[in-house]
Amino acid sequence: MKRLKKILIFGGKRVLGNSIVKQISLNNEVFCVSRTPQKEEVPNVEYLRGDVTNRNFLASLSARNYDVLIDNLAYDESHIEIVYDILKNNVAKYILTSSSWVYKFMDLKPPFHDIQCNETVIKFPGDIFKDTTDYVSGKIKAENKAAKLWGNCIIVRLPMIFGKNDHTDRLKFVVKRLLDHKPIILIDGGANEFQIAYAPDISRLYESLCSVEGQPALWLNLANPEIYTPKRFYELCANFLDISGLSFIDMDENKIHKTSYDYWQAEPFFRERSHLLNCTKLHKIFQDVKFSERTEWLKEICLYEKKEIESNPRRNSRFSSEMESIDTYGNSSGKLV
């Protein structure tokens, strides 16, 4: 009988982590670490409560050896250093979940190739993007430290992730606006292009990565192949929800920033300016990669969010409370299209 791989997963509660746990536990022995209790525990998974920045907790994990560590919680190089220091003799392969936002401030033309980033040559903008620059800088440092320390390392770069139980409420916000028959805000015409990562598809690729032969360091873009614009994405969602008469308010990005900084920070689509990924390397490694049909998965999660909204109408998305002021400002300052 084939031995089950022992997979240690840091961060299994949110949309991607939970999906990875569900997928990988089908054929492997999984140990999932998170700081807070799971809302939904997956059968045959051993859940471990703890803080991965705590040396004593990490030391408790060294009682076992693991074939793979999937780390969804690495946001800076200090995290990489402490995990490596304590678990380097217990982990055969390290997979780091990073972000395609590392390309955001690089002087590259899309589609972006999955190359190593040198933080010293990136020109970060001023304080207006501080939260974003801190995130991007931390991710790049974490990537490079992982590549330096771990002998067998895969660094995965992902765009926006969609799936059920999404804590970001991105799609819930869109669905709520559509159900309320309110106009959707388009920034600067909403013509920028982007890609999405559908959590179940990406989780199957993570499972496959657990079996990739060892190599010093591999940077890898993972994304579903379809290309969207914000306007086209909203139109698809409206169609799946059987909503007609969709309208938009075209606004300048600077106006949104002044009107509602929180919304400006959180709204995902217009900030992915020409954010396309080159996934050639992925298809060379896995020549038979299959992705879910967009018309199936996007419709499924749109209807899921609709059901969630209807079952709990008082629970709004995390930026719904400020939409009234944005509506007022948009209708007076924006252009209804």
Secondary structure by P-SEA (a helix, b strand, c coil): cbbbbbbbbcccccaaaaaaaaaaacccbbbbbbccccccccccbbbbbcccccaaaaaaaccccccbbbbcccccaaaaaaaaacccccccbbbbbbbcccccccccccccccccccccccccccccaaaaaaaaaaaaaaaaaaaacccbbbbbbbccccccccccaaaaaaaaaaaacbbbbbccccccccccccaaaaaaaaaaaaacccccbbbbbbcccccccaaaaaaaaaaaacccbbbbbbbbaaaaaaacaaaaacccccccccccccaaaaaaacccccccccccaaaaaaaaaaaaaaaccccccccccaaaaaaaaaaaccccc
